[in-house]
Amino acid sequence: MQNNPVNNQSVLQDYASTLKMRQDRKVGAGLSVGGPLGVAGANIELNMEDENSAVAGFGTGPGYNSFQLAWKHAFDGDYIAPYVSGGISRWYNSNGSSNAFQDSGTLKEVLSDSEKSSGRFGADFVFGSLGLQYNQLSGDFAGLSFYGEVVLMEAVERGVLIPTGTVGSTYFF
């Protein structure tokens, strides 16, 4: 009788391209700094197709909280792939108990005088971004990505354009 050795090592997945990884790994979770979520945020990315995904996130900054809903289109690449995204975000403080929001240059530009004095506000933005994402396609860390993007946000009620940027990391599983 022949013995078959048992291999306890996990099978590592190698991907030929970013789109191949996104096709296999449908969900990503990550953290970001800057951009539509404010100072810091957490995101979930759902790859609907290999190129297109839906993104939802929650964030925070001095004296406010935020959330976003976005669409992302990734282009094919090896380890580095460009992408574009667009969506909406809302920055808000409904309790009005803090003036810490005044540390935000973005909110200084978009809030009315009455919102600034009361500390209660809700600022809505539409945004578009252009970014580059590094994707680990092989080895133990396959699915890990790091990205940077330039973002143009428009305050819906004021029509003010605000250029900003985001850096972050997402792990796709």
Stockholm file with secondary structure:
# STOCKHOLM 1.0

chainA/1-173         MQNNPVNNQSVLQDYASTLKMRQDRKVGAGLSVGGPLGVAGANIELNMEDENSAVAGFGTGPGYNSFQLAWKHAFDGDYIAPYVSGGISRWYNSNGSSNAFQDSGTLKEVLSDSEKSSGRFGADFVFGSLGLQYNQLSGDFAGLSFYGEVVLMEAVERGVLIPTGTVGSTYFF
#=GR chainA/1-173 SS CCCCCCCCSCCCCCCSSHHHHHHHCCEEEEEEESGGGCSEEEEEEEESSSSEEEEEEEEEETTEEEEEEEEEEECCCSSEEEEEEEEEEEEEESSCCCCGGGGCHHHHHHCCHHHHHHCCEEEEEEEEEEEEEEECCSSTTTTEEEEEEEEEEEETTTCCEEEEEEEEEEEEC
#=GC SS_cons         CCCCCCCCSCCCCCCSSHHHHHHHCCEEEEEEESGGGCSEEEEEEEESSSSEEEEEEEEEETTEEEEEEEEEEECCCSSEEEEEEEEEEEEEESSCCCCGGGGCHHHHHHCCHHHHHHCCEEEEEEEEEEEEEEECCSSTTTTEEEEEEEEEEEETTTCCEEEEEEEEEEEEC
//
